[in-house]
C-alpha cells in the first residue's frame, strides 16, 4: 500500500473521537474497563463522594453541636500545624496562606470550646 492509499483509507473512516466514544460506551456500559482504554474514567459517572462526606460532617455537627466543632477544628489545626512545620506555606484551602488557615481554625476551636463550656454550664444549672 502507498501512503496515498493509506491516507484515503484513514480519511474515509470514522473520526478518532467517534472511535473513542464508541469504545467507552461499549466497555463503560457494564462497568468493565480494558487495558487498552486510553481513559479509564471514560463512561464512568461522577461520584460525588465529597458531598456525602460533607453531609456526614454536618450531621455530626448537628448531633453533637459544639463538641463536633471543637474536635474537627482541633484535628484541622494539628494537621495544618504539622504541615506548616514541614514547610507548607500555601494551602488549597480558600484562605491559601497556612497562617490564615491556622488562625481560622484556632478561632473555630475557641468557639467550639466556649460552646462546650456553655453547654455544660447550662446542663449543670438544670
Secondary structure, DSSP 8 states (H G I E B T S, - for coil): --HHHHHHHHHHS--HHHHHHHHHHHHHTTS---TT-S-TTTT-----HHHHHHHHHHHHHHHHTHHHHHHHHHHHHHHHHHHHHTT--B-SSTT-BHHHHHHHHHHHHHHHHHHHHHHHHHHHH-
